[in-house]
Amino acid sequence: MTESEFRKIVTSTKRAVLGAIRAHLSPDLVSSIDDVAQEAYMRMYKALSKGSMDGADEKALSSWAYVIARNECYRMNQKEKLVRRKVDASSDLFLLQQWKQDDQENAFFELDEMRMRISVLESPFKEVMSMLMDGYSLSEISDSMNVPEGTVKSRVFRARQKMKELYQSGAKQ
């Protein structure tokens, strides 16, 4: 495939690719529009170089370009979701470590000790804190437990209070 042939394809499919991006890319990723379009055209170029879509008319190419761009949007959305989940999990874990901090000694619980303390909590608190320790965000916990996010937050708060009480009563013994 020559450069001029590919330019014609890009020109004829631009509207389909941008339409797919507009329809399927998360609004949070508006800065990634160019990246998604470029990746879609790279995939198209590789496939066309191998002989895919030889002799296809403009309408078929546009439909194909739309599907490729849509799939690239899905990939980018998924990648961003994973990054966001890791950031949420690490910030939740950091906050969790701050809240479990011993005021007198400025020491953090070890993770095993934390899991042991979580295991003695009552049912709704145990599940929420276990999921939080496993890296789930508050919204993911809320979705999985079918409760509002505010309920999850209050359960986390109350679980932390109970864990602090357990820690203080254990330290006094």
VENZI-V151938 format. One record per residue. N is the residue number from 0. RES is the residue in one small letter. BURIAL is + if it has 16 or more other C-alpha atoms within 10 Angstrom, else -. Layout:
{{N,RES,BURIAL} {N,RES,BURIAL}}
This chain:
{{0,m,-} {1,t,-} {2,e,-} {3,s,-} {4,e,-} {5,f,+} {6,r,-} {7,k,-} {8,i,+} {9,v,+} {10,t,-} {11,s,+} {12,t,+} {13,k,+} {14,r,-} {15,a,+} {16,v,+} {17,l,+} {18,g,-} {19,a,+} {20,i,+} {21,r,+} {22,a,-} {23,h,+} {24,l,+} {25,s,+} {26,p,-} {27,d,-} {28,l,-} {29,v,-} {30,s,-} {31,s,+} {32,i,+} {33,d,-} {34,d,-} {35,v,+} {36,a,+} {37,q,-} {38,e,+} {39,a,+} {40,y,+} {41,m,-} {42,r,+} {43,m,+} {44,y,+} {45,k,-} {46,a,-} {47,l,-} {48,s,-} {49,k,-} {50,g,-} {51,s,-} {52,m,-} {53,d,-} {54,g,-} {55,a,-} {56,d,-} {57,e,-} {58,k,-} {59,a,-} {60,l,+} {61,s,+} {62,s,-} {63,w,+} {64,a,+} {65,y,+} {66,v,+} {67,i,+} {68,a,+} {69,r,+} {70,n,+} {71,e,+} {72,c,+} {73,y,+} {74,r,-} {75,m,+} {76,n,+} {77,q,-} {78,k,-} {79,e,-} {80,k,-} {81,l,-} {82,v,-} {83,r,-} {84,r,+} {85,k,-} {86,v,-} {87,d,+} {88,a,+} {89,s,+} {90,s,-} {91,d,+} {92,l,+} {93,f,-} {94,l,-} {95,l,+} {96,q,+} {97,q,-} {98,w,+} {99,k,+} {100,q,-} {101,d,-} {102,d,-} {103,q,-} {104,e,-} {105,n,-} {106,a,-} {107,f,-} {108,f,+} {109,e,-} {110,l,-} {111,d,-} {112,e,-} {113,m,+} {114,r,-} {115,m,-} {116,r,+} {117,i,+} {118,s,-} {119,v,-} {120,l,+} {121,e,-} {122,s,-} {123,p,-} {124,f,+} {125,k,+} {126,e,+} {127,v,+} {128,m,+} {129,s,-} {130,m,+} {131,l,+} {132,m,+} {133,d,-} {134,g,+} {135,y,+} {136,s,+} {137,l,+} {138,s,+} {139,e,+} {140,i,+} {141,s,+} {142,d,-} {143,s,-} {144,m,-} {145,n,-} {146,v,-} {147,p,-} {148,e,+} {149,g,-} {150,t,-} {151,v,+} {152,k,+} {153,s,-} {154,r,+} {155,v,+} {156,f,+} {157,r,-} {158,a,+} {159,r,+} {160,q,-} {161,k,+} {162,m,+} {163,k,+} {164,e,-} {165,l,-} {166,y,+} {167,q,-} {168,s,-} {169,g,-} {170,a,-} {171,k,-} {172,q,-}}
